[in-house]
Structure formats: C-alpha cells, structure tokens
Amino acid sequence: MKSLPKSKIERQDLVDNSIFELLQTINPSKKEIEWNIKLIGKIRDEISKLIVEELKLCSEETFYPYAN
C-alpha cells in the first residue's frame, strides 16, 4: 500500500479533527465524547456526499485524500 504525502495526511487530520470538534461543540450533555474513528468516518462519508456529489465543490480525493 502506498503511503500518502504529508500534505494529504494533514488534510485527513484536518477533516477528522474538525468533525470531532463539531461533535464536541454540539453535544448538549456534559458527557464527554471519546475519539471514535468509526463514528467520525460515518459522518465524514455523509459530509463528503454533500460536498462532492451534491454541491460538486471538489473531488472525493481532494476532500479526503486516500492512497490509490
């Protein structure tokens, strides 16, 4: 499997961390939300559909880079 360049890893981190921060911000309870990449991935997939397919702002690869 090819590894990603640093810039693409940074983009992945930005997206995943932004989703986690959003969850923390909109959480109405005092219960702490732990980092859960599976949950973050589900949300990321839905956001990707909106940005890539519906709004057509960028490609899937641009939104969340992956190794080809």
Secondary structure, DSSP 4 states (H G I P E B T S, - for coil): -PPPPHHHHHHHHHHHHHHHHHHHHH--SSSPPPP-HHHHHHHHHHHHIIIIIIS--S-HHHHS----
